[in-house]
Amino acid sequence: MKKWSAALMVVMSLVILTACGQKKYEPLAINEETDICVICNMQVKDDAFATQLITKDGKNYKFDDIGCMNEWKEQNGTDNIGMDYVRDYNDKAWIEYSKASYVYDESLRTPMAYGVVSFKDKAAAEAFVEEQGVGTVLTAEDLASHEWKQNTDMMNMDMHDSEGHMDEHMSEEGTHSEEMDM
């Protein structure tokens, strides 16, 4: 009986140690007053374009555009990433990068003009493409080989003018490609 008790204690200790050893990486809230994209040094807005990653040692990096997060990964590698997050375009919920679906089109207006937006599932991404009439649905795996080019025509536009996509997106109403193409 003592042997069984000792064996049970050893097994339970291993289970507890294993459970405690697993890090849980959670996204942090965006603070528009202090959060700056670590790549382009622009303000990170609390919007559908914000992304972030947490390294295995607990450092949190925030980005204003998924393209900036990709640039960070190219510069620093991905081995030390504990978790990376994007936001759902429709409701701004955080989604694990690998589980999200994406839409790319060079005409889609994003903060740094990479033209990639993220969705919590493929159906939402397909609905967006149907509604906008442009775009290609991609997976996280597809983005690994995606050509991350900025649309320089979009870079020269003011993202915050009164008739622009950004102001429309921040309202409860949806957006249309005409607003994005300005």
C-alpha positions as CSV (number, residue, x, y, z in Angstrom):
1,M,0.0,0.0,0.0
2,K,2.9,2.4,0.8
3,K,4.4,1.7,-2.6
4,W,1.2,2.6,-4.3
5,S,0.9,5.8,-2.2
6,A,4.4,6.8,-3.0
7,A,3.9,6.1,-6.7
8,L,0.7,8.0,-6.8
9,M,2.4,11.0,-5.1
10,V,5.2,10.9,-7.7
11,V,2.7,10.8,-10.6
12,M,0.6,13.6,-9.1
13,S,3.7,15.8,-8.5
14,L,4.7,15.3,-12.1
15,V,1.2,16.2,-13.4
16,I,1.2,19.4,-11.2
17,L,4.7,20.4,-12.3
18,T,3.9,19.8,-16.0
19,A,0.7,21.9,-15.7
20,C,2.5,24.7,-13.9
21,G,5.3,24.7,-16.5
22,Q,3.1,25.5,-19.4
23,K,3.0,29.2,-20.2
24,K,-0.2,30.8,-21.2
25,Y,0.2,33.7,-23.5
26,E,-2.6,36.2,-23.5
27,P,-3.0,39.3,-25.6
28,L,-2.8,42.6,-23.8
29,A,-5.3,45.5,-24.3
30,I,-4.2,48.2,-26.7
31,N,-3.5,51.5,-25.0
32,E,-3.7,54.1,-27.8
33,E,-1.9,56.7,-25.7
34,T,1.3,54.7,-25.2
35,D,1.4,51.7,-27.6
36,I,3.7,52.3,-30.6
37,C,4.4,49.8,-33.4
38,V,7.8,48.4,-32.8
39,I,8.5,48.4,-36.6
40,C,7.2,51.7,-38.0
41,N,6.9,53.7,-34.7
42,M,3.3,54.7,-35.5
43,Q,0.6,54.7,-32.9
44,V,-1.2,51.4,-32.5
45,K,-4.9,52.0,-32.7
46,D,-7.4,49.9,-30.8
47,D,-8.9,48.7,-34.1
48,A,-9.2,45.7,-36.3
49,F,-5.7,46.1,-37.7
50,A,-3.8,45.9,-34.4
51,T,-1.7,42.8,-33.9
52,Q,0.7,41.6,-31.2
53,L,3.0,38.8,-30.3
54,I,4.3,37.5,-27.0
55,T,7.8,36.0,-26.9
56,K,8.5,32.9,-24.8
57,D,10.2,35.0,-22.3
58,G,7.1,37.1,-21.8
59,K,7.9,40.2,-23.9
60,N,4.9,41.7,-25.7
61,Y,5.3,43.5,-29.0
62,K,2.4,45.4,-30.6
63,F,2.0,46.4,-34.3
64,D,-0.4,48.7,-36.2
65,D,-0.6,46.4,-39.2
66,I,-0.1,42.7,-39.8
67,G,2.6,43.5,-42.3
68,C,4.7,45.2,-39.6
69,M,4.3,42.0,-37.4
70,N,5.5,40.0,-40.4
71,E,8.5,42.3,-40.8
72,W,9.4,41.8,-37.1
73,K,9.2,38.0,-37.7
74,E,11.5,38.3,-40.7
75,Q,14.0,40.3,-38.6
76,N,13.8,38.3,-35.4
77,G,12.7,34.8,-36.5
78,T,9.8,32.9,-35.1
79,D,11.5,30.4,-32.8
80,N,11.1,32.6,-29.7
81,I,7.4,33.4,-30.3
82,G,5.1,32.0,-27.6
83,M,1.9,33.2,-29.3
84,D,0.9,35.8,-32.0
85,Y,-2.5,37.4,-32.3
86,V,-4.4,39.3,-34.9
87,R,-7.9,40.8,-34.6
88,D,-11.1,39.9,-36.3
89,Y,-12.0,42.6,-38.8
90,N,-15.6,42.5,-37.8
91,D,-15.6,42.6,-34.0
92,K,-12.0,43.2,-33.0
93,A,-11.8,40.0,-31.0
94,W,-8.2,38.7,-30.6
95,I,-7.5,35.5,-32.6
96,E,-4.5,33.3,-32.6
97,Y,-2.6,34.1,-35.8
98,S,-2.5,30.4,-36.9
99,K,-6.2,30.0,-36.5
100,A,-7.4,33.1,-38.3
101,S,-8.3,33.4,-42.0
102,Y,-7.1,36.3,-44.0
103,V,-8.1,38.4,-47.1
104,Y,-5.5,40.1,-49.2
105,D,-5.9,42.6,-52.0
106,E,-3.6,45.5,-52.7
107,S,-6.6,47.8,-52.8
108,L,-7.6,47.0,-49.2
109,R,-6.7,49.9,-47.0
110,T,-4.7,49.0,-43.9
111,P,-2.5,51.3,-41.7
112,M,0.8,50.5,-43.4
113,A,-0.8,49.6,-46.8
114,Y,0.0,45.9,-46.7
115,G,-3.6,45.1,-47.8
116,V,-4.2,42.1,-45.4
117,V,-7.1,41.9,-43.1
118,S,-7.9,39.1,-40.6
119,F,-11.1,37.2,-39.7
120,K,-12.0,34.6,-37.1
121,D,-13.0,32.0,-39.7
122,K,-13.0,31.3,-43.4
123,A,-16.7,32.0,-43.7
124,A,-16.3,35.6,-42.5
125,A,-13.3,36.1,-44.8
126,E,-15.3,34.7,-47.8
127,A,-18.3,36.9,-46.9
128,F,-16.0,40.0,-46.8
129,V,-14.6,39.1,-50.3
130,E,-18.2,38.6,-51.6
131,E,-19.3,42.0,-50.1
132,Q,-16.2,43.9,-51.3
133,G,-15.9,42.3,-54.7
134,V,-12.1,42.0,-54.2
135,G,-9.7,39.9,-52.3
136,T,-8.2,36.5,-52.0
137,V,-8.8,34.3,-48.9
138,L,-5.6,33.1,-47.3
139,T,-4.5,30.9,-44.3
140,A,-1.7,31.6,-41.9
141,E,0.3,29.0,-43.9
142,D,-0.4,31.0,-47.1
143,L,1.0,34.2,-45.5
144,A,4.3,32.4,-44.9
145,S,5.0,32.6,-48.6
146,H,3.0,35.8,-49.2
147,E,4.8,38.6,-50.9
148,W,4.6,41.4,-48.3
149,K,4.6,44.5,-50.4
150,Q,3.3,47.8,-49.4
151,N,1.0,49.6,-51.8
152,T,2.8,52.9,-52.1
153,D,-0.2,54.6,-53.6
154,M,-2.1,53.8,-50.3
155,M,0.9,55.0,-48.2
156,N,0.4,58.6,-49.5
157,M,-3.3,58.8,-48.5
158,D,-4.5,60.2,-45.3
159,M,-6.1,57.3,-43.4
160,H,-8.1,59.5,-41.0
161,D,-9.9,61.9,-43.3
162,S,-13.6,62.3,-42.6
163,E,-14.8,60.2,-45.5
164,G,-12.2,57.5,-45.2
165,H,-12.4,53.8,-44.4
166,M,-10.9,54.2,-40.9
167,D,-13.6,56.5,-39.6
168,E,-16.3,54.3,-41.2
169,H,-14.8,51.2,-39.7
170,M,-14.7,52.7,-36.2
171,S,-18.5,53.2,-36.4
172,E,-21.0,50.3,-35.9
173,E,-21.6,50.3,-39.7
174,G,-19.6,48.2,-42.1
175,T,-17.3,49.4,-44.8
176,H,-17.3,49.1,-48.6
177,S,-14.5,48.9,-51.0
178,E,-15.3,52.3,-52.5
179,E,-14.4,53.8,-49.1
180,M,-11.3,51.8,-49.0
181,D,-10.1,52.8,-52.5
182,M,-10.7,56.5,-52.0
